[in-house]
Amino acid sequence: MPSIKDVAKLAGVSPMTASRAINESGQVSMKMKLRVMRAVKQLGYRPNFNARSLRVQKSPRSPSMWKSLRTTTATTSWSAPHGRTGAGKRNISKL
């Protein structure tokens, strides 16, 4: 499965330019968009949404789960392991 880097290499542009052309974001000339789209078609490139979710650390499939997880972890108090002194209890939201 070809990656965005493969598309960029074939089109002769940077991976960032290829990404902008594919996502139609940012300033990319029509000439560059056409080069990228030809490379996309030639390679059969398809975006990997799982990789994108990992990259941006978000999951479009279950936003309520992530919100719940963030809320739970942000309000949990932690204490020093094995009775070590000096650390005391800390609220993770202050870290």
Contacts in CASP RR format, 6 or more apart in sequence:
PFRMAT RR
TARGET T0000
AUTHOR 0000-0000-0000
METHOD contacts of the structure
MODEL  1
MPSIKDVAKLAGVSPMTASRAINESGQVSMKMKLRVMRAVKQLGYRPNFN
ARSLRVQKSPRSPSMWKSLRTTTATTSWSAPHGRTGAGKRNISKL
1 46 0 8 1.000
1 48 0 8 1.000
2 43 0 8 1.000
2 44 0 8 1.000
2 45 0 8 1.000
3 45 0 8 1.000
3 48 0 8 1.000
4 15 0 8 1.000
4 18 0 8 1.000
4 19 0 8 1.000
4 22 0 8 1.000
4 45 0 8 1.000
5 15 0 8 1.000
6 43 0 8 1.000
6 45 0 8 1.000
7 18 0 8 1.000
7 22 0 8 1.000
7 36 0 8 1.000
7 39 0 8 1.000
7 40 0 8 1.000
7 43 0 8 1.000
7 45 0 8 1.000
8 14 0 8 1.000
8 15 0 8 1.000
8 17 0 8 1.000
8 18 0 8 1.000
8 36 0 8 1.000
8 39 0 8 1.000
10 39 0 8 1.000
10 42 0 8 1.000
10 43 0 8 1.000
11 18 0 8 1.000
11 32 0 8 1.000
11 35 0 8 1.000
11 36 0 8 1.000
11 38 0 8 1.000
11 39 0 8 1.000
12 35 0 8 1.000
13 21 0 8 1.000
13 32 0 8 1.000
13 35 0 8 1.000
13 36 0 8 1.000
17 28 0 8 1.000
17 32 0 8 1.000
17 36 0 8 1.000
18 36 0 8 1.000
18 39 0 8 1.000
20 26 0 8 1.000
20 27 0 8 1.000
20 28 0 8 1.000
21 28 0 8 1.000
21 32 0 8 1.000
21 33 0 8 1.000
21 36 0 8 1.000
21 37 0 8 1.000
22 36 0 8 1.000
22 37 0 8 1.000
22 40 0 8 1.000
22 47 0 8 1.000
28 36 0 8 1.000
39 45 0 8 1.000
49 60 0 8 1.000
53 59 0 8 1.000
53 60 0 8 1.000
58 66 0 8 1.000
59 65 0 8 1.000
59 66 0 8 1.000
73 92 0 8 1.000
74 92 0 8 1.000
74 93 0 8 1.000
75 91 0 8 1.000
75 93 0 8 1.000
76 92 0 8 1.000
77 89 0 8 1.000
77 90 0 8 1.000
77 91 0 8 1.000
77 92 0 8 1.000
78 89 0 8 1.000
78 90 0 8 1.000
78 91 0 8 1.000
78 92 0 8 1.000
79 87 0 8 1.000
79 88 0 8 1.000
79 89 0 8 1.000
79 90 0 8 1.000
80 86 0 8 1.000
80 87 0 8 1.000
80 88 0 8 1.000
END
